[in-house]
Amino acid sequence: MSFNVALSGISVSQKDLNTTANNIANANTTGFKESRAEFGDVFATSVFGAGKTKVGDGGLTSVVAQQFGQGSLKFTNNSLDLAITGNGFFAMTPDLASRDMSFTRAGNFKLNEDNFVVSNKGHYLQVYPVNEDGTSQGVSLSTTETLRIPDSAGVPVATTNVEMTFNVDSTSTPLDPALFNPNDNTTYHASSSVTIFDSLGESHIQTTYYVKDENAASNTPPINRWYVFMSVDTDANGNPVPVDLNGTAIGASDANATAASGGQITASPTGYAAGDGDFVGIPLVFNNQGEIQSVNGYLPGTDAEPFVTSQPLGPTLTNTPPEAGVLTNGADAAQTITLDFTEPTQFASSFEVTSLEQDGATVGRLTGVSIADDGLVSANYSNGTVDYLGRVALVRFANDQGLQQIGNVSWKETISSGQPLAGEANTGTFGTIVSSALEQSNVDITQELVDLITSQKSFQANSRALDVNSQLQQNILQIR
């Protein structure tokens, strides 16, 4: 019996040594979780046995339990390196069509030959599909898909809105808008320019001109009125190409806006044609406090925007002969530009543009991929546009120690672990995703070396017990 007890002690000591050695061997393995050998005693007896004098039958290995404590983070320069701080696992599939998922904490992902994000073993990272604005379409493992980084150029975006905030100088000497000539800077007070884009991504220069109307003083009562004209690009002779602004009257057809009680504009003028009529502008009326009162007759905050919309930039087919228009490169001829004047002012101060933005973009090249702490994957392009590719799926289990190890720092679900519960990073009990970082092994080398010495002493003690048992048996056999 003592032989079996000593042998069981050697066995459990060997298991402890193997576990410790495996921990030390993987001290530098990304996402590795240390294991701990847990043992129990063997005590076998029967109803007829003398339980009070029973010594025991040795020891055995109950389980080699993995310890899923958080490992420290190592930061890198690769945006596809991912780490989880807190609870959760990455989900992976062995191929594009498979739903046989494995789970890992090792986030050292990379691109394969087809631009899919894969692990070192070639398994595909799973993400939740998202809408164009980045919101998730659903959080379920049945809806996950593989993550592929695009290698095509970013699609151009045609400009549809130009937002402007500016101040026009109230001390400016009024001019006659009918004499406006963009080639003569004495016929207007100021101008501002912005780059816009057509549907093919080609850039154009849109210029806006500002003229203080000398006819506004004769209005009853007198008002502060400016006219705005617009051109896009220049023709072969270097002359600005006029773009008519939508000056359709809302409630009046005369060239003067009338004021009702309280100083509010109740009717809008028609578009003011300058020179030969190619330039058609719209009026901006300010009150005596320098605040905008109406834009082309619309009352800011009370009437639906847009305030000002240009005529289509393509050829004007209704004219005989048809005018070429601005767009001659095959771009969308119906493109129009909406001018959104955001709280313009008329103060006794020099002309100043404080804000000028447009929503178009040219053709873009992929400049990088970023992954937010909630797992949202974004493709960034040189034209400033962003495409959302998906949201990295996270999975947790009721019992992490019930997972089955399959190698390469990966696990699979079992009955003991419970079913995988899908979720998003930064929600509920799920952890946070850190991009350009890797979770290192949670092995404590100092503790492992101490355990190694303890296991070695235990192995030696059990070996000595086996040797003593052998000597006792030999002595008994030599009795005569």
Secondary structure, DSSP 4 states (H G I P E B T S, - for coil): -HHHHHHHHHHHHHHHHHHHHHHHHTTT-TT---EEEEEEE-----TTS-GGG-----EEEEEEEE--PPPPEEE-S-TTBEEEESB-EEEEESSSS----EEES--B-EE-TTSBEE-TT-PEEEEE-B-TTS-BS---GGG-EE-B---SPBPPB---EEEEEEEEETTSPPB-GGG--TT-TTS-SEEEEEEEE-TT--EEEEEEEEEEBGGGGGSSS--EEEEEEEEEEE-TTSPEEE--B----SS--SSS--B-GGG-B-S-PPPEEETTTTEEEEEEEE-TTSBEEEETTB-TTTSPSPSEEBPPSS-BTTSSSPB--S--SSS-TT---EEEE-S-EEESS--EEEEEEE--B--B-EEEEEE-TT-EEEEEETTS-EEEEEEE-EEE-S-GGGPEEEETTEEE--TTT---EEE-TTSTTB-EEEESEEEPP---HHHHHHHHHHHHHHHHHHHHHHHHHHHHHHHHHT--
